[in-house]
Amino acid sequence: MASPFTNHVVIFPFMAQGHILPLLDLSKALSRQHIKVSIITTPGNAKSILNYISSYPHVYLIEIPFPTIDGLPKGCENTSQLPSMEFHLPFVNVTKQLRKPFQNILETMLESQTPPLCVISDFFLGWTLAVCRELGVPRLVFHGMGVLSMAIIKSVWVHQPHLKVKSVFEPLNLPGGEADANSWGVVVNSFEELERSHIPCFESFYNGAKAWCFGPLYLHEKMEDLDKSSSSMLMQWLVEQTPDSVIYVSFGTQADISDTQLNEVAFGLNDSGFPFVWVVRSKAWTLPVGMEEKIKGKGFIIKEWVDQPKILSQRAIGGFLSHCGWNSVLESVSTGVPILAWPMIAEQSLNAKLIVDGLGAGVSVKREKKCGSSELVIVSREAICEGVRELMGRKGKECKGESTSPWTSG
């Protein structure tokens, strides 16, 4: 019996929320074009992915066991489960053990009625290129970063590969560079109106390959109503607030933030006088004594997954205190919400620079290093309070106009 599909795409995301979600949105978009999509992942990530794609019959899930090694917490199959960023490099390295299962899957697919047209795999999974080349399947790289950030990183890799820098971090060699440069092309979760001037530079590091900007990928999916009780309560609360009066706060799923720093955030938000919605990653942290009563009625703290694009699209949201992860930047720009930029790890400082200096669609939080009783507070409550007031005031109105301009121009 002939296959109902004429095209088949294999997608292999890196096991991190910020890398998985955009590729799931891409999978949905491809399936709407009647393209068969096979997503490769591990059992620990399969359940959440299935919930996300359950209504898409053309999207299939293939599981391969995640390796168990000393040095990684047992059962950890996603970077959001890592106790700290110290485990990130060992986590990346252990994914190389998935090479043989990945090869077996591709070999089976090539013998089927719908062999894969191509493989789209994350740049952290650079080892997939060797397998794809051996089997004659084109490999496209997916980048969870923006074009500007990747162009800068590629430039350093090509022109200053042995540059010595003074840092508290040990220099790391990321071998994905060669795999990227020799791949068939690159898929980026961005759009030309936002980063058009940086695309030619980015493409110059590839051997004649093209960079396809398909973003913001989340917009390919119609926003669905939130079904969790706390989220439903949140949406009702937001509807009752004055337009542009609420500051939304989220620092993503990766960065480690101390309890002392979280306390400073709580005090700063309260002192700003603006109502807020704050998504907190830490399950163990609790509000400082007496703070729960102070924020009652004006502060909404959530310790579970939320539909961030849906929250940002609410009229009540007037600003976003963000770590400047690339997905958050895209969601902020496409909903016209200005950012109070507080970059923490990875390329987030470059994203913040694009937002604040490049687009004028946000302001930077002031960093003040001061020693507490036992920990280092990176951003004080005063700096947070001042930043929120600036963003939610006249400056924020100027930024709001700029944050919509690259989007509306397209």
C-alpha positions, 0 to 999 in steps of 0.5 A, spaced: 500 500 500 502 506 497 504 511 503 499 517 503 505 522 504 510 524 499 514 528 503 517 526 510 521 530 515 525 528 521 526 533 527 531 531 532 531 537 538 536 538 543 533 536 550 532 543 553 525 546 553 527 552 549 530 548 544 524 543 543 518 548 543 520 551 537 521 545 533 514 542 535 511 549 533 515 547 526 513 540 526 505 542 526 506 547 521 509 542 516 504 537 518 499 542 516 502 542 509 501 534 509 508 533 510 509 527 515 514 529 521 518 524 525 520 527 532 526 523 535 526 524 543 527 520 549 522 517 554 523 523 559 521 528 554 516 524 550 510 525 555 510 533 554 511 532 547 505 528 546 501 533 550 503 538 545 502 534 538 496 530 540 491 533 535 496 533 529 496 526 526 501 527 521 506 528 527 509 522 529 514 520 536 520 516 536 523 514 543 530 512 544 533 511 551 537 516 554 544 514 556 545 513 564 552 515 566 556 517 572 556 525 574 549 526 571 542 526 576 539 519 575 532 520 570 535 527 568 533 527 561 532 535 560 536 541 562 531 544 566 532 538 571 539 539 571 541 542 579 546 547 576 549 549 569 555 546 571 552 539 569 550 542 562 556 540 558 556 533 561 549 533 559 551 535 552 556 530 551 552 524 553 547 525 547 553 523 543 551 516 545 545 517 542 548 516 535 548 509 534 540 509 535 539 515 531 543 511 525 538 505 526 532 509 526 534 513 519 536 506 516 529 503 517 526 510 515 530 509 508 527 502 507 520 505 508 515 507 503 516 515 505 524 515 506 526 522 510 527 528 505 531 531 510 533 531 518 533 538 522 537 537 528 539 542 533 546 545 533 548 541 540 547 535 536 552 536 531 554 529 531 548 527 527 551 530 521 556 524 520 550 519 520 546 523 515 552 524 510 553 516 511 546 515 509 545 520 504 540 524 508 541 532 507 542 535 514 539 542 516 541 545 523 536 548 527 539 554 532 535 556 538 538 563 538 537 569 533 541 571 527 545 576 530 548 572 536 549 566 532 553 570 527 557 573 532 559 566 535 561 564 528 565 570 527 569 568 533 569 561 532 572 562 525 577 568 526 579 568 533 578 560 535 584 560 540 582 567 543 584 567 550 580 571 555 580 572 562 574 569 565 571 565 571 569 560 567 574 554 564 574 555 556 570 550 552 571 547 545 564 547 542 565 542 536 558 543 533 561 549 529 564 544 523 558 540 523 554 547 522 558 549 517 558 543 513 550 542 513 546 543 508 542 549 511 540 552 517 533 553 520 533 559 525 527 561 529 527 569 527 524 573 521 527 578 516 524 584 519 527 583 525 534 581 523 535 582 516 542 586 516 545 580 520 543 574 515 548 575 510 554 575 515 551 569 518 550 565 511 557 567 510 560 562 515 556 556 511 559 553 505 554 556 500 548 554 504 542 558 506 539 560 512 531 560 513 528 564 518 521 561 519 520 565 526 516 566 530 515 559 530 510 559 535 505 564 531 504 558 527 500 555 532 493 558 534 494 560 541 489 555 545 485 556 552 489 555 558 486 549 562 490 549 568 486 552 574 491 556 576 492 559 569 485 560 568 485 564 575 491 568 572 487 570 566 481 572 569 485 576 574 489 579 568 482 581 564 480 585 571 487 589 570 487 596 567 491 596 560 498 596 560 498 596 568 501 589 569 509 587 569 510 580 567 516 577 570 520 570 568 527 568 567 526 562 563 528 554 565 535 554 565 539 560 570 540 558 577 537 564 581 539 564 589 534 565 594 537 571 596 536 574 589 529 572 589 528 575 595 530 582 592 526 581 586 520 580 590 521 586 594 523 590 588 516 588 585 512 590 591 516 597 592 515 598 584 507 599 586 505 596 579 501 589 579 505 583 577 505 576 574 511 572 576 513 565 574 518 562 579 522 556 577 524 554 584 520 549 587 523 550 594 523 558 594 518 561 598 516 569 599 520 573 605 516 573 611 510 578 611 511 579 603 505 574 602 500 579 605 503 585 602 502 583 595 495 580 596 491 582 590 496 585 586 501 580 585 500 573 582 506 568 583 506 561 579 510 555 580 508 551 574 508 552 566 504 557 563 502 559 556 507 565 556 505 568 549 498 568 551 500 572 557 504 577 553 498 578 549 493 580 554 492 588 554 493 588 561 501 586 560 505 593 559 512 590 560 516 584 561 522 583 566 526 578 562 532 574 562 532 575 554 532 568 552 531 568 545 524 565 545 522 570 550 525 576 546 521 573 540 514 573 544 515 580 547 517 583 540 511 580 536 506 582 542 509 589 542 511 588 550 517 592 551 522 588 555 526 590 562 532 586 560 536 582 565 540 577 561 543 571 565 547 566 561 549 564 554 547 569 549 542 573 553 547 579 553 547 579 546 539 578 545 539 584 550 543 589 546 539 587 540 533 589 544 535 595 548 540 598 543 538 595 536 531 596 537 530 601 542 524 596 545 526 595 552 531 598 557 536 594 561 536 593 569 542 596 573 546 591 576 549 592 583 554 587 586 554 588 593 555 582 598 550 580 603 551 575 609 553 569 605 551 570 598 552 575 592 546 579 590 547 581 583 541 586 582 538 589 588 531 591 590 532 598 588 535 597 581 529 592 580 524 597 583 527 603 579 527 599 572 520 597 573 518 604 574 522 606 568 519 601 563 512 602 566 512 609 565 514 614 559 520 610 557 516 604 556 511 607 552 516 609 547 519 602 547 512 599 546 512 603 539 519 601 537 517 593 539 512 593 534 515 596 529 519 591 526 513 586 526 508 591 523 513 593 518 513 585 515 
